[in-house]
């Protein structure tokens, strides 16, 4: 997840959502989140129209509660300050699952 920009405060989160952004909510202890490491950098490279950000759910738990993110990893897409799509559930996500989520946003 070297290509994800980490956000650790609300001010940075608010600023990041003003563009075309995908927020990746994860933690250090989650096995399904670690699975993302096998392909997330490739997704970032293949979707250069989007800025990808990492948010540690445990460090920003209040934000995650406000956004109703209980399952991780989870993804929320923003354009110009508005949420346009989300991929939030407790299931393991594959590269093709996440790419399909991103592709659906563009339609």
C-alpha positions in Angstrom: 0.0 0.0 0.0 2.9 2.2 -0.7 1.0 4.3 -3.2 -1.8 5.3 -0.8 -1.6 8.6 1.0 -2.3 8.3 4.7 -4.8 10.6 6.3 -4.8 10.9 10.0 -7.0 13.9 10.8 -10.3 15.3 9.9 -8.9 18.4 8.2 -6.8 16.3 5.8 -9.8 14.0 5.1 -12.1 17.0 4.4 -9.5 18.5 2.0 -8.9 15.2 0.2 -12.6 14.7 -0.4 -12.8 17.9 -2.4 -11.1 16.2 -5.4 -11.6 12.9 -7.1 -10.7 10.6 -4.2 -11.1 7.0 -3.1 -10.7 6.4 0.6 -9.5 3.0 1.7 -10.4 2.2 5.3 -8.3 -0.5 6.8 -6.3 -1.5 9.9 -3.0 -3.1 10.7 -4.5 -6.2 12.4 -7.1 -7.2 9.7 -6.1 -10.2 7.5 -8.4 -9.2 4.7 -6.8 -5.7 4.8 -3.3 -7.3 4.5 -4.6 -9.2 1.4 -5.1 -5.8 -0.3 -1.3 -5.3 -0.2 -0.9 -8.0 -2.9 -2.6 -5.8 -5.5 -3.7 -2.3 -4.2 -0.6 -0.6 -5.7 -1.4 -2.0 -9.1 -5.0 -0.6 -8.8 -3.6 2.8 -7.9 -1.3 2.7 -11.0 -4.1 1.6 -13.3 -6.6 4.2 -12.0 -4.6 7.4 -12.2 -7.6 9.6 -12.5 -8.3 9.0 -8.8 -6.3 9.9 -5.7 -6.2 7.0 -3.2 -6.0 7.5 0.5 -5.5 5.2 3.4 -7.4 5.7 6.7 -6.6 3.5 9.7 -10.0 2.7 11.1 -8.7 2.3 14.6 -7.0 5.7 14.6 -10.0 7.5 13.1 -12.8 5.5 14.7 -15.2 8.5 15.2 -15.0 9.3 11.5 -15.7 5.7 10.6 -18.7 5.6 12.9 -20.0 8.8 11.3 -19.6 7.2 7.9 -21.2 3.9 9.0 -18.0 1.9 8.2 -18.0 -1.1 10.4 -16.6 -3.7 8.0 -13.1 -3.4 6.7 -11.5 -3.1 4.3 -14.0 -0.6 2.9 -13.9 2.0 0.1 -15.7 5.3 -0.4 -15.4 7.4 -3.5 -15.7 11.2 -3.6 -16.0 13.8 -6.3 -15.9 17.5 -5.5 -16.8 17.0 -1.9 -19.7 14.6 -2.4 -19.8 10.9 -1.8 -20.5 9.2 -5.2 -20.1 5.5 -4.3 -19.1 3.1 -1.6 -18.0 -0.4 -1.3 -18.5 -1.3 2.4 -19.0 -4.8 3.7 -17.2 -7.3 5.8 -16.1 -9.6 3.0 -12.6 -10.0 1.5 -12.3 -7.9 -1.6 -10.4 -9.0 -4.7 -8.7 -6.9 -7.2 -11.5 -7.5 -9.7 -14.1 -6.6 -7.1 -12.4 -3.2 -6.4 -11.8 -2.5 -10.1 -15.5 -3.2 -10.8 -16.4 -0.7 -8.0 -14.1 1.9 -9.6 -15.4 1.2 -13.1 -19.0 1.6 -12.0 -18.3 5.1 -10.6 -17.3 6.3 -14.0 -20.6 5.4 -15.6 
